[in-house]
Amino acid sequence: MDTKQQKPKPARERVVDAASKLFYREGIRAVSVDAVAEEAGVTKKTFYYHFRSKDDLVAEYLSSRDQPNLDLFESWFRSAEGDVADRVEAIFTGVARSARHPAWRGCGFLRTAAELANLPGHPAMVIGASHKKKFENWLSGELAESGIDNPAAIARQIVVLLDGVFSTLLVHRDADYAEAAGQAARTLIHSSYPTQNRAA
């Protein structure tokens, strides 16, 4: 039997984990440095040793969500059967499935952007914009590989659909909107196949 105890996470990692939990659940402005430090089990002195300010922590919070979110979208895409339109629709289906979970609070990047809308130069806004652009560029590449006409333009339209869904879900709390948007994305892609590849 292995009696070794698992090593505790470093203080900085615990702070980021605590911030991710609290910021996502309650919002950026509603959560204080004191609350994050308490959740992480560190002193404020330790907090400020690792982060100069709450703003720096907010930026790190979004950075920590960047690649995992992109990986999740790609996993939904890769695991779906059918053509590229079906696989893009699967991303929206994945969002719908997530939105039906009681702990789901929407897109952390858009919620943060809404709270920081009057601070366009905030590091977290830069990270959020980069995240959205990475997804758009990845999607454009997938559409191009599948022979879609104007893949960059179609990818941008799908991003608008996806972010519109995240906003609509916060208002209506009805995951059916995500599925409806997925159907719209699927139709959009099918209409963008080269004429000779479209079904008669």
Protein Blocks (a to p, Z undefined) as FASTA:
>chain_A
ZZbdcddddfklmmmmmmmmmmmmnojklpcfklmmmmnopafklmmmmpmbfklmmmmm
mmmmmmmmmmmmmmmmmmpgcdfklmmmmmmmmmmmmmmpmkbgbjfklmmmmmmmmmmk
bmklmmmmmmmmmmmmmmmmmmmmnopahkllmmmmmmmmmmmmmmmmmmnopaklmmmm
mmmmmmmmmmmgcfklpcZZ
